[in-house]
Amino acid sequence: MHELDTELDRLQALIAAAGPETRYRHEPQLRRLIARLREEDRAVPAHLKALHATLLSEAIEAEFDNMPV
């Protein structure tokens, strides 16, 4: 198995194990790994794109939750 695939599997396991209130913190690392896939001219699987979109949405939501009212 390719090193990048191993890193992606490890990160997906971390995200799955993280609570919904903190898993968005893994978004930057997932973004970097997706960029590495593209740099290697490899297709980004749909489930990784969907996971990234979800984490990005959760990160934006968390930012608004922390805004003073």
Summary of the structure (lengths in Angstrom):
residues: 69
radius of gyration: 13.2
end to end distance: 49.1
largest distance: 49.1
contacts: 156
relative contact order: 0.15
helix: 75%
strand: 0%
